[in-house]
Amino acid sequence: MPPLNVTSFPRRPNSTDESFTGGALALMAAMSPNSPQNPAVKDPKPQEPAPEFPQEPIAHPGSDEDMTPRADHGEESYRGSGRLRDRVALITGADSGIGRAVALAYAREGADVAVAYLPEEEDDARETERWVVDAGRAALMLPCDIRDEQHCRHLVAATIERFGRLDILVNNAGFQMARERIEEIDTAEFDRTFRTNVYAMFWLCREALPRMQSGSVIINTASIQAFDPSPTLLAYAPTKSAIVSFTKALSPTAMKRGVRVNAVAPGPVWTPLIPSTMPPDHVKQFGKNTAFERPAQPVEIAPLYVFLASNEARYVTAEVYGATGGRTPY
């Protein structure tokens, strides 16, 4: 074997090497806090409104028009890239909040959207419809009360009748009321919370899953309340724990059909649900206890639903994706 020619290796610079010293100084300068900022890289904390909010209480279920400040669903910022082209999604609670943001994002990603909402939220739902149509996709408007099992069956049947299939089911609609004491929660309210948040999810999945083809997706909306429950949300928090458990229990069975099942667990998000169900002093400081010192806007949660619905997440099932502003306790 010929001798190793050590001179073929570049000389290692030392502390007296001017080129090396200059490069190190340049690197240190670039890392300095006073170095020029890349305009494409922005601090996420001040990008959306922060407390204290001038929001006044509003009647349940609330309307986006009554929000101060108005919620950001991505109307001016979300840009699609065709990740859900020609798919069909059914989204409950799609009139406002996270539901509207997901509907808008899905439409801009190329999906047609069935919009399920309470009849009393017609005005907000029509705004969602406007953004879906503006994105060049079809919107099927489905006013209903998902506490009724027959209504849930109708949602699935109507979606398939209109579009010929159902590729994405997003169980997003939810009900909550803040109460200081357990005595303040009557049976009717407790029942309404579970029927809206848990029973409807069960009915919709049971109806949809046998009709979904391989490659379809179910996404449930859980919450940080499933892992770090607030005493004032005594009825609501257990429903979110049930959603997490349901998601993980359904996933293996659904995967035998080639259908993925996941959940998103948001922390505080600025939606009409907040000022319509929580005490005014809590609303004014809503989200202050996160690392961002503000709540999320719906547009900041929607990309998780896009990812989980897309082919990029084809190896993801039985997972719970948190977006809690740094408060995730699990």
ABEGO torsion letter per residue (X at the ends): XBBBBAAABBBBBBAABAAAAAAAAAAAAAABAABBBBAABBBAAAABBBOBBABBBBBOAEBAAABOBBBBAGAAABBBAGAABGBBBBBBGAABEAAAAAAAAAAAAGBBBBBBBBAAAAAAAAAAAAAAAAAGBBBBBBBBBAABAAAAAAAAAAAAAAAGBBABBBBABBBBBBBABAAABBAAAAAAAAAAAAAAAAAAAAAAAAABBBGBBBBBBBBAAAABBBAAAAAAAAAAAAAAAAAAAAAAAAAAAGBBBBBBBBBBBBBAAAAAABBAAAAAABGAABAAGBBBBAAAAAAAAAAAABAAAAABBGBBBBBAGGABAX
